[in-house]
């Protein structure tokens, strides 16, 4: 497989295609597939998408995002390393290897890049439409290759907001908001109009987590249904600055013109990426949505996103008021009912939340996330575990590519003692996304606790640690497992790693136990028990362990009595009868008759 290198010179003159008649969805999908490419980065195993936009002899040029060729770890890179290797996979399955010298990054912060490769084969080239003519509410199609399931993905949607010029803080040229469903890995894919022409390059999705992410959380990241793209005009105009000629057009918007869409896009960007000061970013987002509404009092999407943002910062009554406004302006806006249900759930109104989720589903029963929301309510507030599993069944029937939902259903099946079903769901989640560390972690817990497969559990924890070496709980649990397998050096090393990432009381307590019981390191063990109690003054096990150490190794009877007494009080408040009886026996042995 030969490597391509970037050739100095043009990549062929290509002006905007003339408007043509609308085609069927199937026809547009066939066009989109023929010009789509999958991009793989050799070192990181990251993937992205692109679209063929030019051919000159046997030299092809494709467009994609800057962050695709830079990789997620170098989202805003300005220069590629010389040893970077990419694989471009065209529609016929041929793999074309290129070096970083075949990649050109766009200037001015645009999240765009060009990649060139040579091939003797003949591939179709996408037609580029004049994106200045794209209007809000038009039908579009998103295309690309999802990271979790790299089969070609093609979904319809509409344009929500459009501005035909660069905006302050537009995050790399993202001035089109669209509603076509996308997934990670589709960055760089083409956005097509009904004529089968490329009008934009998709790049940013809208997924975020509610609250703090946990390894065993059955809830999944919410998708609003809005995504961001860069107008193709910015691609064409930017090529002149890097010595390429793809044609040129000017965005014809008068200077000083301020539209509701501009405020909406600014608010959307801050909504998804609030910055280091999350509260300030969210408040800025709300302010922008409010300005959009002031210019257009019927701006349904602005009310909707303001409602979501209010919900995120805890202003639930304001959120519900905005969702009510959406329902008034557009009674069939199903997502507004779903979002209102989330607010009602937070306000401890499960019956109201259930009614809203049911209403959203009755309006549009084909949105998988609505069933996810209802499943969350059922397993949480309504204690309806089987009903929650049924809703996730329906969600996966609608979209069987969501690894997160298989992981969530696996957690619920484990709770329902369907261990074989849980194992199958975790396996499917990993099949869809081999880098899904939560699924490896959850499967390890299942194997250890319920399937008596310690070896398999260790293998899964090894995978989780390799994929995500920044999660303390992964190393902590692997340390617990290694201690069970009598790998004391391995357990101690994992506890050390866990503490270096995120110190926690239980980790210090367990490390102290190993130092005391296995390594005869009394000083180190005492230091760890002390630290465990400092971090959590209610850690009864740490008091108990420290009491044993003081009694047996320091002959510190008063200290041991004090620690046993502390542990006894905590266990009594927790109604742990067995532990209470054990400690009473210990105290009586030390001469305390009525502990």
C-alpha positions as CSV (number, residue, x, y, z in Angstrom):
1,X,0.0,0.0,0.0
2,X,1.7,3.2,-1.2
3,X,1.6,6.4,0.8
4,X,0.3,9.6,-0.8
5,X,1.9,12.9,-0.3
6,X,0.5,16.4,-0.6
7,X,1.3,17.9,-4.0
8,X,1.8,21.7,-4.3
9,X,-0.7,23.1,-6.6
10,X,-4.5,23.3,-7.1
11,X,-6.8,20.4,-6.6
12,X,-9.0,21.3,-9.6
13,X,-11.4,24.2,-10.1
14,X,-14.8,23.4,-8.8
15,X,-17.5,26.0,-8.6
16,X,-20.9,25.5,-7.0
17,X,-23.2,23.2,-8.8
18,X,-26.4,24.7,-10.3
19,X,-29.6,23.9,-8.4
20,X,-31.3,20.8,-9.5
21,X,-34.7,19.1,-8.8
22,X,-35.2,17.4,-5.5
23,X,-34.5,13.7,-5.4
24,X,-35.9,10.9,-3.3
25,X,-34.3,10.1,0.0
26,X,-33.0,6.8,-1.4
27,X,-31.4,8.6,-4.3
28,X,-29.7,11.1,-2.0
29,X,-28.5,8.3,0.2
30,X,-27.0,6.5,-2.8
31,X,-25.1,9.7,-3.8
32,X,-24.0,10.4,-0.3
33,X,-22.6,6.9,0.1
34,X,-20.7,7.0,-3.1
35,X,-18.8,10.2,-2.1
36,X,-18.4,9.4,1.6
37,X,-15.1,8.1,3.1
38,X,-14.2,6.8,6.5
39,X,-11.0,8.1,8.1
40,X,-8.9,6.1,10.6
41,X,-5.9,7.4,12.6
42,X,-3.4,4.7,13.0
43,X,-1.9,5.6,16.4
44,X,-5.1,6.4,18.3
45,X,-7.6,4.1,16.6
46,X,-9.9,7.2,16.3
47,X,-12.2,7.4,13.4
48,X,-14.0,10.1,11.5
49,X,-15.8,10.8,8.2
50,X,-15.1,12.9,5.1
51,X,-16.5,13.6,1.7
52,X,-14.8,13.6,-1.7
53,X,-14.9,17.1,-3.2
54,X,-12.4,17.2,-6.0
55,X,-10.4,15.1,-8.5
56,X,-7.4,16.1,-10.7
57,X,-6.1,13.2,-12.7
58,X,-5.6,10.5,-10.2
59,X,-5.3,12.9,-7.2
60,X,-8.4,13.0,-5.0
61,X,-9.2,15.6,-2.4
62,X,-11.6,15.1,0.5
63,X,-12.9,17.5,3.1
64,X,-13.2,16.7,6.8
65,X,-12.9,18.4,10.2
66,X,-9.6,19.6,11.7
67,X,-10.5,17.7,14.9
68,X,-10.8,14.5,12.9
69,X,-7.2,14.6,11.6
70,X,-5.8,16.0,14.8
71,X,-7.6,13.5,17.0
72,X,-9.7,14.3,20.0
73,X,-6.7,14.8,22.3
74,X,-5.5,17.7,20.0
75,X,-8.8,19.3,19.2
76,X,-7.3,22.7,18.4
77,X,-4.0,21.6,17.0
78,X,-2.3,24.0,14.5
79,X,0.3,21.5,13.2
80,X,0.3,17.8,12.6
81,X,3.1,15.5,13.6
82,X,5.2,14.3,10.6
83,X,4.7,10.6,11.6
84,X,1.0,10.7,11.5
85,X,-0.6,7.9,9.3
86,X,-4.2,7.9,8.2
87,X,-6.3,5.3,6.4
88,X,-8.9,6.6,3.9
89,X,-11.6,4.0,3.2
90,X,-13.6,4.7,0.0
91,X,-17.1,3.4,-0.9
92,X,-15.7,0.4,-2.6
93,X,-13.9,-0.7,0.6
94,X,-10.4,0.2,-0.7
95,X,-8.0,1.4,1.9
96,X,-5.8,4.3,1.0
97,X,-2.8,5.0,3.3
98,X,-1.7,8.7,3.6
99,X,0.8,10.5,5.8
100,X,0.3,13.7,7.6
101,X,2.0,15.5,4.8
102,X,-1.1,14.8,2.7
103,X,-3.3,16.8,5.2
104,X,-3.8,20.6,5.1
105,X,-5.4,22.4,8.0
106,X,-7.5,25.5,7.4
107,X,-6.5,28.8,8.9
108,X,-8.6,31.3,11.0
109,X,-9.7,28.6,13.5
110,X,-12.0,26.8,11.0
111,X,-12.6,23.3,12.0
112,X,-11.9,22.1,8.5
113,X,-9.1,20.3,6.7
114,X,-8.3,18.7,3.3
115,X,-6.8,15.3,2.7
116,X,-5.4,14.1,-0.6
117,X,-4.6,10.6,-1.9
118,X,-3.9,9.1,-5.3
119,X,-5.8,6.2,-6.9
120,X,-6.1,4.8,-10.3
121,X,-9.7,4.0,-9.6
122,X,-12.5,6.3,-10.6
123,X,-14.7,7.7,-7.7
124,X,-17.6,10.0,-7.8
125,X,-17.1,13.6,-6.6
126,X,-19.7,15.5,-4.5
127,X,-21.5,18.5,-6.0
128,X,-21.2,21.5,-3.7
129,X,-24.3,23.7,-3.4
130,X,-24.3,27.5,-2.6
131,X,-25.0,27.3,1.1
132,X,-26.0,31.0,1.1
133,X,-29.2,29.8,-0.4
134,X,-30.0,27.4,2.4
135,X,-32.9,28.5,4.5
136,X,-34.1,27.7,8.0
137,X,-36.6,24.8,7.9
138,X,-35.2,23.1,4.8
139,X,-34.9,19.3,4.7
140,X,-31.3,18.0,4.9
141,X,-29.5,14.7,5.3
142,X,-26.5,13.9,7.6
143,X,-24.1,11.1,6.6
144,X,-21.0,9.5,8.0
145,X,-19.5,6.6,9.9
146,X,-20.4,6.3,13.6
147,X,-17.5,5.4,15.8
148,X,-19.3,2.7,17.7
149,X,-20.7,1.0,14.6
150,X,-18.8,2.0,11.5
151,X,-21.5,1.3,9.0
152,X,-22.6,4.1,6.7
153,X,-25.2,6.2,8.6
154,X,-27.7,8.4,6.8
155,X,-30.5,10.3,8.5
156,X,-32.9,13.1,7.6
157,X,-33.6,16.3,9.4
158,X,-34.2,20.0,9.0
159,X,-32.1,23.2,9.4
160,X,-32.9,24.8,12.8
161,X,-30.8,28.0,12.5
162,X,-28.5,29.4,9.9
163,X,-26.1,32.3,9.7
164,X,-24.0,32.8,6.5
165,X,-21.0,34.4,8.1
166,X,-18.5,33.9,10.8
167,X,-19.6,34.7,14.3
168,X,-17.7,35.5,17.4
169,X,-17.2,32.3,19.3
170,X,-18.7,30.1,16.6
171,X,-16.4,27.2,17.6
172,X,-14.6,26.8,14.3
173,X,-17.2,28.1,11.8
174,X,-20.3,26.2,13.1
175,X,-23.1,28.5,12.0
176,X,-25.7,25.9,11.0
177,X,-27.8,24.0,13.5
178,X,-29.6,21.0,12.2
179,X,-31.8,18.2,13.6
180,X,-30.5,15.1,11.7
181,X,-29.5,12.4,14.2
182,X,-25.7,12.0,14.4
183,X,-23.3,9.9,16.4
184,X,-19.6,10.2,17.4
185,X,-17.5,9.4,14.4
186,X,-19.7,11.2,11.9
187,X,-17.6,14.4,12.2
188,X,-16.5,15.5,8.8
189,X,-19.4,13.9,7.0
190,X,-21.4,15.7,4.4
191,X,-24.7,17.4,5.0
192,X,-26.8,17.0,1.8
193,X,-29.8,19.0,0.5
194,X,-32.7,17.4,-1.3
195,X,-30.9,17.7,-4.6
196,X,-28.1,15.5,-3.4
197,X,-25.6,18.3,-3.1
198,X,-23.3,19.0,-0.1
199,X,-24.4,22.2,1.7
200,X,-22.3,21.8,4.9
201,X,-19.8,19.7,6.7
202,X,-21.1,18.1,10.0
203,X,-18.8,18.3,12.9
204,X,-20.3,18.6,16.4
205,X,-23.1,16.7,18.2
206,X,-25.1,17.5,21.2
207,X,-24.6,14.8,23.7
208,X,-24.1,15.6,27.4
209,X,-24.5,13.9,30.7
210,X,-26.9,14.9,33.4
211,X,-24.9,15.3,36.5
212,X,-21.7,13.4,37.3
213,X,-20.9,10.4,35.2
214,X,-20.6,7.1,37.1
215,X,-19.3,3.8,36.0
216,X,-22.5,1.9,36.9
217,X,-25.0,4.6,36.0
218,X,-28.1,3.2,34.1
219,X,-28.9,6.7,32.8
220,X,-27.4,7.7,29.5
221,X,-26.2,10.9,27.8
222,X,-29.1,13.0,26.6
223,X,-29.3,14.1,23.0
224,X,-31.3,17.3,22.4
225,X,-31.7,16.5,18.7
226,X,-29.7,19.5,17.4
227,X,-26.3,19.3,15.9
228,X,-23.8,21.7,14.3
229,X,-22.3,22.0,10.8
230,X,-20.1,24.4,8.9
231,X,-21.6,25.9,5.7
232,X,-19.9,24.7,2.5
233,X,-19.2,28.3,1.5
234,X,-16.7,28.6,4.3
235,X,-15.0,25.5,3.0
236,X,-14.8,26.9,-0.5
237,X,-13.7,30.4,0.6
238,X,-11.1,28.9,3.0
239,X,-9.4,27.0,0.2
240,X,-8.0,30.2,-1.4
241,X,-6.1,30.9,1.8
242,X,-4.3,27.5,1.6
243,X,-3.5,27.7,-2.1
244,X,-6.4,25.5,-3.3
245,X,-9.0,26.5,-5.8
246,X,-12.5,25.0,-5.3
247,X,-14.4,28.1,-6.4
248,X,-15.5,31.1,-4.4
249,X,-18.6,32.7,-3.1
250,X,-19.3,35.6,-0.7
251,X,-21.8,35.4,2.1
252,X,-24.2,38.2,1.3
253,X,-25.2,39.5,4.7
254,X,-25.0,43.2,5.4
255,X,-22.6,44.3,8.1
256,X,-24.3,45.0,11.4
257,X,-27.3,42.8,10.7
258,X,-28.2,40.9,13.8
259,X,-30.7,38.1,13.5
260,X,-32.5,35.9,16.0
261,X,-30.5,32.9,14.6
262,X,-27.2,34.6,15.5
263,X,-28.3,34.8,19.2
264,X,-29.7,31.3,19.0
265,X,-26.4,29.8,17.7
266,X,-24.4,31.7,20.3
267,X,-26.6,30.4,23.0
268,X,-26.4,26.8,21.6
269,X,-22.6,26.9,21.6
270,X,-22.5,28.0,25.2
271,X,-25.2,25.5,26.1
272,X,-23.2,22.6,24.9
273,X,-19.7,23.9,25.8
274,X,-20.2,26.3,28.7
275,X,-16.4,26.6,29.4
276,X,-14.5,26.4,32.7
277,X,-17.2,28.4,34.7
278,X,-20.2,26.2,33.9
279,X,-22.7,28.4,35.7
280,X,-21.5,31.6,33.9
281,X,-21.6,29.7,30.6
282,X,-25.1,28.5,31.1
283,X,-26.3,32.0,32.2
284,X,-24.7,33.4,29.0
285,X,-26.5,30.8,27.0
286,X,-29.9,31.7,28.6
287,X,-29.2,35.4,27.9
288,X,-28.5,34.6,24.2
289,X,-31.7,32.6,23.9
290,X,-33.7,35.4,25.5
291,X,-32.3,37.9,23.0
292,X,-33.3,35.5,20.2
293,X,-36.8,35.3,21.7
294,X,-37.0,39.1,22.0
295,X,-36.3,39.4,18.2
296,X,-38.7,36.5,17.4
297,X,-41.3,35.8,20.1
298,X,-42.3,32.6,18.3
299,X,-38.8,31.1,18.2
300,X,-39.8,27.7,19.4
301,X,-36.3,26.2,19.5
302,X,-35.0,29.1,21.6
303,X,-37.7,28.5,24.2
304,X,-36.9,24.8,24.1
305,X,-33.2,25.1,24.6
306,X,-33.6,27.8,27.2
307,X,-35.9,25.3,29.0
308,X,-33.2,22.7,29.0
309,X,-30.6,25.2,30.2
310,X,-32.8,26.4,33.0
311,X,-33.2,22.7,34.0
312,X,-29.4,22.2,34.0
313,X,-28.9,25.0,36.5
314,X,-31.7,24.0,38.7
315,X,-34.3,26.6,37.7
316,X,-37.0,24.0,37.2
317,X,-40.0,26.2,37.3
318,X,-38.6,28.5,34.7
319,X,-37.8,25.4,32.6
320,X,-41.4,24.2,32.8
321,X,-42.7,27.6,31.9
322,X,-40.6,27.6,28.7
323,X,-41.7,24.1,27.8
324,X,-45.3,25.2,28.4
325,X,-44.6,28.0,25.9
326,X,-43.2,25.5,23.4
327,X,-46.3,23.3,23.8
328,X,-48.5,26.4,23.2
329,X,-46.6,27.5,20.0
330,X,-46.2,23.9,18.7
331,X,-48.4,21.3,20.4
332,X,-46.8,18.5,18.4
333,X,-43.3,19.4,19.6
334,X,-42.8,16.0,21.4
335,X,-39.3,16.8,22.9
336,X,-40.8,19.7,24.9
337,X,-43.0,17.2,26.8
338,X,-40.1,14.9,27.3
339,X,-38.0,17.7,28.7
340,X,-40.8,18.9,30.9
341,X,-41.1,15.4,32.2
342,X,-37.4,15.5,33.3
343,X,-38.0,18.7,35.2
344,X,-41.1,17.3,36.9
345,X,-39.1,14.2,37.8
346,X,-36.5,16.4,39.5
347,X,-39.3,18.2,41.3
348,X,-40.4,14.8,42.8
349,X,-43.6,14.8,40.7
350,X,-43.3,11.2,39.2
351,X,-47.0,11.1,38.1
352,X,-46.6,14.4,36.2
353,X,-43.3,13.2,34.7
354,X,-44.9,9.9,33.6
355,X,-47.8,11.8,32.0
356,X,-45.4,14.0,30.0
357,X,-43.2,11.1,28.9
358,X,-46.3,9.2,27.8
359,X,-47.5,12.3,25.9
360,X,-44.1,12.6,24.1
361,X,-44.3,9.0,23.1
362,X,-47.9,9.3,21.9
363,X,-46.9,12.2,19.6
364,X,-43.8,10.5,18.2
365,X,-43.4,6.9,19.2
366,X,-40.3,6.5,17.1
367,X,-37.9,8.5,19.3
368,X,-35.7,6.1,21.3
369,X,-34.7,8.7,23.9
370,X,-38.2,9.1,25.1
371,X,-38.3,5.5,26.2
372,X,-34.9,6.0,27.9
373,X,-36.4,8.9,29.9
374,X,-39.4,6.8,30.9
375,X,-37.2,3.9,31.8
376,X,-35.1,6.2,34.1
377,X,-38.3,7.3,35.9
378,X,-39.6,3.8,36.2
379,X,-36.5,2.3,37.7
380,X,-35.9,5.3,40.0
381,X,-39.1,6.9,41.3
382,X,-41.7,4.3,40.3
383,X,-39.7,1.2,41.4
384,X,-40.8,-0.6,38.2
385,X,-37.7,-2.5,37.1
386,X,-39.5,-4.7,34.6
387,X,-41.3,-1.8,33.1
388,X,-37.9,0.0,32.7
389,X,-36.4,-3.0,31.0
390,X,-39.4,-3.1,28.6
391,X,-38.9,0.6,27.7
392,X,-35.2,0.0,27.0
393,X,-36.3,-3.0,24.8
394,X,-38.4,-0.6,22.8
395,X,-35.6,2.0,22.6
396,X,-33.2,-0.6,21.2
397,X,-35.8,-1.9,18.7
398,X,-35.9,1.7,17.3
399,X,-32.1,2.2,17.4
400,X,-30.1,-1.0,17.9
401,X,-26.8,0.9,17.5
402,X,-26.7,2.6,20.9
403,X,-24.1,0.9,23.0
404,X,-25.0,3.0,26.0
405,X,-28.6,1.6,26.0
406,X,-27.3,-2.0,25.9
407,X,-25.1,-1.1,28.9
408,X,-28.0,0.4,30.7
409,X,-30.2,-2.5,30.1
410,X,-27.4,-4.8,31.2
411,X,-27.3,-3.0,34.6
412,X,-31.1,-3.3,35.0
413,X,-31.1,-7.0,34.0
414,X,-28.4,-7.6,36.6
415,X,-30.6,-6.0,39.2
416,X,-33.4,-8.2,38.0
417,X,-31.1,-11.2,38.5
418,X,-31.1,-12.0,34.8
419,X,-27.4,-12.6,34.7
420,X,-27.2,-14.2,31.3
421,X,-29.2,-11.4,29.8
422,X,-27.0,-8.8,31.4
423,X,-23.9,-10.6,30.2
424,X,-25.3,-10.6,26.6
425,X,-26.1,-6.9,26.8
426,X,-22.6,-5.9,28.0
427,X,-21.1,-8.1,25.2
428,X,-23.3,-6.3,22.7
429,X,-22.3,-2.9,24.0
430,X,-18.7,-3.8,23.7
431,X,-19.3,-5.2,20.2
432,X,-20.8,-1.9,19.1
433,X,-18.1,0.1,20.9
434,X,-14.9,-1.8,21.6
435,X,-13.6,1.2,23.6
436,X,-16.6,1.4,25.9
437,X,-14.8,1.1,29.3
438,X,-18.0,1.4,31.4
439,X,-19.3,-1.8,29.8
440,X,-16.1,-3.6,30.5
441,X,-16.2,-2.4,34.1
442,X,-19.9,-3.4,34.6
443,X,-19.3,-6.8,33.0
444,X,-16.3,-7.3,35.4
445,X,-18.6,-6.7,38.4
446,X,-21.2,-9.1,37.0
447,X,-18.5,-11.8,36.4
448,X,-17.1,-11.5,39.8
449,X,-20.2,-11.1,41.9
450,X,-22.7,-13.3,40.1
451,X,-20.9,-15.6,37.7
452,X,-17.8,-16.6,39.9
453,X,-15.5,-15.8,37.0
454,X,-12.6,-14.0,38.7
455,X,-10.3,-14.5,35.7
456,X,-12.8,-13.0,33.3
457,X,-13.5,-10.1,35.7
458,X,-9.7,-9.3,35.8
459,X,-9.5,-9.4,32.0
460,X,-12.3,-6.9,31.7
461,X,-10.8,-4.6,34.4
462,X,-7.5,-4.7,32.5
463,X,-9.3,-3.6,29.3
464,X,-11.2,-0.8,31.2
465,X,-7.9,0.4,32.7
466,X,-6.2,0.4,29.3
467,X,-9.0,2.4,27.7
468,X,-9.6,4.8,30.5
469,X,-6.5,5.1,32.8
470,X,-7.9,8.2,34.6
471,X,-10.8,6.5,36.5
472,X,-9.9,5.8,40.1
473,X,-12.6,3.2,40.7
474,X,-11.3,0.9,37.9
475,X,-7.9,0.6,39.7
476,X,-9.6,0.4,43.1
477,X,-11.8,-2.5,42.1
478,X,-8.9,-4.2,40.3
479,X,-6.9,-3.9,43.5
480,X,-9.8,-5.5,45.5
481,X,-9.9,-8.4,43.0
482,X,-6.1,-8.9,43.0
483,X,-6.1,-9.0,46.8
484,X,-8.8,-11.7,46.5
485,X,-6.5,-13.6,44.1
486,X,-3.6,-13.1,46.5
487,X,-1.7,-10.9,44.2
488,X,-0.6,-8.6,47.0
489,X,2.0,-6.5,45.0
490,X,-0.5,-6.1,42.2
491,X,-3.2,-5.0,44.6
492,X,-1.0,-2.5,46.3
493,X,0.1,-1.0,43.0
494,X,-3.5,-0.6,41.9
495,X,-4.5,1.1,45.2
496,X,-1.5,3.4,44.7
497,X,-2.8,4.3,41.2
498,X,-6.3,4.8,42.4
499,X,-5.2,7.2,45.2
500,X,-3.0,9.1,42.7
501,X,-6.0,9.7,40.5
502,X,-8.6,10.4,43.2
503,X,-7.9,9.9,46.9
504,X,-10.8,8.2,48.7
505,X,-11.4,6.9,52.2
506,X,-12.1,3.3,51.3
507,X,-9.0,3.0,49.1
508,X,-6.8,4.2,52.0
509,X,-8.5,1.8,54.3
510,X,-7.9,-1.2,52.0
511,X,-4.4,-0.2,51.3
512,X,-3.8,0.1,55.1
513,X,-5.2,-3.4,55.6
514,X,-2.7,-4.8,53.1
515,X,0.2,-3.0,54.7
516,X,-0.8,-4.3,58.1
517,X,-1.9,-7.8,57.4
518,X,0.3,-8.8,54.5
519,X,3.4,-6.5,54.6
520,X,3.8,-6.0,58.4
521,X,4.1,-2.2,57.7
522,X,2.5,-0.9,60.9
523,X,3.6,2.7,60.4
524,X,2.3,2.8,56.8
525,X,-0.9,1.0,57.8
526,X,-1.6,3.5,60.6
527,X,-1.0,6.4,58.3
528,X,-3.5,5.0,55.8
529,X,-6.2,4.3,58.4
530,X,-5.7,7.9,59.7
531,X,-6.1,9.3,56.3
532,X,-9.2,7.2,55.6
533,X,-10.9,8.6,58.7
534,X,-9.9,12.2,57.9
535,X,-11.5,11.8,54.4
536,X,-14.6,10.1,55.9
537,X,-15.2,10.3,59.7
538,X,-18.0,7.8,59.3
539,X,-15.8,5.0,57.9
540,X,-16.5,2.4,60.5
541,X,-14.2,-0.2,58.9
542,X,-11.2,2.2,59.2
543,X,-12.0,2.8,62.9
544,X,-12.2,-1.0,63.4
545,X,-8.9,-1.7,61.6
546,X,-7.1,1.1,63.4
547,X,-8.4,-0.3,66.7
548,X,-7.1,-3.7,66.0
549,X,-3.7,-2.2,65.0
550,X,-3.5,-0.2,68.2
551,X,-4.5,-3.1,70.4
552,X,-2.3,-5.8,68.8
553,X,0.8,-3.9,67.6
554,X,1.0,-0.8,69.7
555,X,-0.4,-2.0,73.0
556,X,-2.5,1.1,73.0
557,X,-5.5,-0.1,74.9
558,X,-7.2,3.3,75.4
559,X,-6.8,4.1,71.7
560,X,-8.2,0.8,70.7
561,X,-11.2,1.2,73.0
562,X,-11.8,4.7,71.5
563,X,-11.7,3.4,67.9
564,X,-13.9,0.4,68.6
565,X,-16.4,2.6,70.3
566,X,-16.5,5.0,67.3
567,X,-17.0,2.0,65.0
568,X,-19.7,0.6,67.3
569,X,-21.7,3.9,67.2
570,X,-21.6,4.0,63.4
571,X,-22.7,0.4,63.0
572,X,-25.5,0.9,65.5
573,X,-26.8,3.9,63.5
574,X,-26.6,1.8,60.4
575,X,-28.5,-1.1,62.2
576,X,-25.7,-3.5,61.3
577,X,-26.4,-6.1,64.0
578,X,-23.7,-8.6,63.1
579,X,-21.0,-5.9,63.2
580,X,-22.4,-4.5,66.4
581,X,-22.1,-7.9,68.1
582,X,-18.5,-8.4,66.9
583,X,-17.4,-5.0,68.3
584,X,-19.2,-5.6,71.6
585,X,-17.2,-8.8,72.0
586,X,-14.0,-6.9,71.2
587,X,-14.7,-4.2,73.8
588,X,-15.7,-6.7,76.4
589,X,-12.4,-8.5,75.9
590,X,-10.8,-5.1,76.7
591,X,-12.7,-4.8,79.9
592,X,-15.7,-2.7,78.8
593,X,-18.6,-4.5,80.2
594,X,-21.5,-2.4,78.9
595,X,-20.3,-1.0,75.6
